[in-house]
């Protein structure tokens, strides 16, 4: 019995050992290999599955590094390697051929191929097994020993920005890469010093660039990019021995400072921007919009680079593996009239100020000016820290975008105050008010505070005379008669305290800091544009559109050709609009803007001087404003403001600039 049990146990052990030594089939081995391949576990693929005979020719480091380098540089992901159906297999004896299908996503698009995987039965020190007879065709079928994988980037073109007439605002033009020819300047200290000074770099930087490993005598060594507009600097650079220059593609802004704040500029993507945009295909080499339209329209303007993956054959022509064509950014046409914008900017002559011009009929915005400004061609090259600090510390604040800001409108709000009173039925335009003197207060509860007017005409004041004399007292009384609710609601009906429905971000106009007019003095001051009321020039110009359009105010439009859309309607009756048109014309003919009355025009509008001071009775900064349009040809309404105009007569400064704009524009457009 014991002998029987011993023999039985021995047989079980022998069968077990036989089971343990059973050779895994080629299919099983290939399945295990493809699982590792899908996981990109190249080290284990090599260690346990690549044939020993192959390992004699391909070392582990070469195999693993090659796969990892290729997959990383080609952006390969979502790889899926699948053994195909059994009936497609074919093997005999020591060799097995099994088909597989390989699919992957690359930076140049999807790649898929079928491959006949060859397995060989070979012995190792430990066992006999089936192994992959590996060669470079497992990476890509067309690949052979000695071949190299290459990836080529094909740049897409960034979309360009044009004005309504096709004038270039931001385009892909040419610039220059300024540098030196190695060997011609290396020991010329004076030449390097002059070159460094003109380029705004250090001589040490020039030496460092010349010492790069790839530099050979006669090679062009780039140092800094230069705008095509910087002809004077180029001429000076060309006189330096050893200086060299090459043309490069560069973003250009032909209108320079005149549209600097509006166009903005592009620059190298930073780490924070890349973090947000990487999922959209951006890379460390990309440039992005930094401000203005370039930033606002980044998504539409951005180009997607194309990629081509190819095999550089040791013998024969290159073979393309995958290719994704570049996708150019979208060209955009805005409603801006660049020549009008340039005219306004030039007439401001560097004075701090801002202006907006809008077509009242369709809301198309023809100009958005901020003065002074910066040249975006300088910024696209990358400004130095010292240059940026110089601009930042400039008292005129050229980096401040004034057209996107809000300001106290002063007396330019009086037509809106009148429109609110007329609509509410609290203002009788014919009624004459017996206002006397230069100061007025409602009652003793106002303490020492009073409303001041510039002139006492010595006669009762009705609406027409109030416009001609720009009578602060009359319009303060008009606001008080309307009452806090009707006045605040009236301003809201004109879009105050509401986001401006405009594609470019501009600060919303406000009624007051709190949004209400619950204090009498604040209510009265608001009636003539002081108090806490603030507006952008674009919104201010738009409100006058309600007078031109008999009560209809159009939505301001950034893009040309958009369908005209009403923003506000029923703001005043046709009769009230006609009355205000007449009064605004009289402001030019007989009133505070007589200097703007010119032959060939029928200008209508309103002046304004906004006092920026801490308390009544003190002196402070004054902003001069003027809103005007030509009643003969109301093609545009322009609202213009000059900062710090107290020494130029407040609104007189704005009148002087505006007058020249209308004259120059007529000359240009006729």
Secondary structure, DSSP 8 states (H G I E B T S, - for coil): -HHHHHHHHHHHHHHHHHHHT----HHHHHHHHHHHHHTT-HHHHHHHHB-HHHHTTS-HHHHHHHHHHHHHHTT-EEEEEEE--GGG-EEETTEEEEEEEEEEEETTEEEEEEEEEEEEEEE-SS-EEEEE---GGGT-TT--TT-EEEEEEE------EE-TTS-EEEEEEEEEEEEEETTSSTT-HHHHHHHHHHHT--HHHHHHHHTSTT--TT-EEEEEEEETT-HHHHHHHTTSTTEEEEEEEEEE-TTGGGGHHHH-EEEE--HHHHHHHGGGT--TT-EEEEEHHHHHTHHHH--B-EEEEEEE-SSSS-EEEEEE--B----EEBS--HHHHHHHHHHHTT-SEEEEEE-TTT-BEEEEEEES---HHHHTT---HHHHHHHHT-TT-TT--GGGS-B--GGGGHHHHHHHHHHHT---TT--B---SSEE-SSGGGTT--EE-S---SS-B-HHHHHHHT-HHHHHHHHHHH-HHHHHHHHHHTTTTS----SS-----BS-SSS---SHHHHHHHHTT-TT-BB-HHHHHHHHHHHHTTS-EE--BSBTT----EEE--SS-HHHHHHHHHHHHHHHHTSTTGGG--TT--EEEEEEEEEE-SSTT---EEEEEEEEEESSS-S-EEEEEETT-GGGTTHHHHHHHHHHHHHHHHHHH-
